[in-house]
């Protein structure tokens, strides 16, 4: 099980930038092509990195794209990746719920809601 204090292996910076670009430029018209390319970049050793990136940097900040991100993960057809996304989501929720600022910070509550 993914623990919040575990060190998550990160891909090289150039791969991280490609992942960021592909996810940021995915829309319904190119989701298959981008999923195929992501599938070559996001290897099993980087599933946890990708899951945390997707949950923390994309899903929590971009609620209008939740369906698109879900479709993207499903197209990658990797049950272990899907489990990593669920785990990253639970860890993120726990982190936000236990945050000192959650009661006073509307931005933290918004992240929790998303």
Secondary structure as GFF3:
##gff-version 3
##sequence-region A 1 114
A	DSSP	alpha_helix	13	24	.	.	.	ID=ss1
A	DSSP	alpha_helix	31	41	.	.	.	ID=ss2
A	DSSP	three_ten_helix	44	46	.	.	.	ID=ss3
A	DSSP	alpha_helix	47	52	.	.	.	ID=ss4
A	DSSP	pi_helix	53	59	.	.	.	ID=ss5
A	DSSP	three_ten_helix	63	65	.	.	.	ID=ss6
A	DSSP	alpha_helix	66	76	.	.	.	ID=ss7
A	DSSP	alpha_helix	79	97	.	.	.	ID=ss8
A	DSSP	alpha_helix	106	113	.	.	.	ID=ss9
###
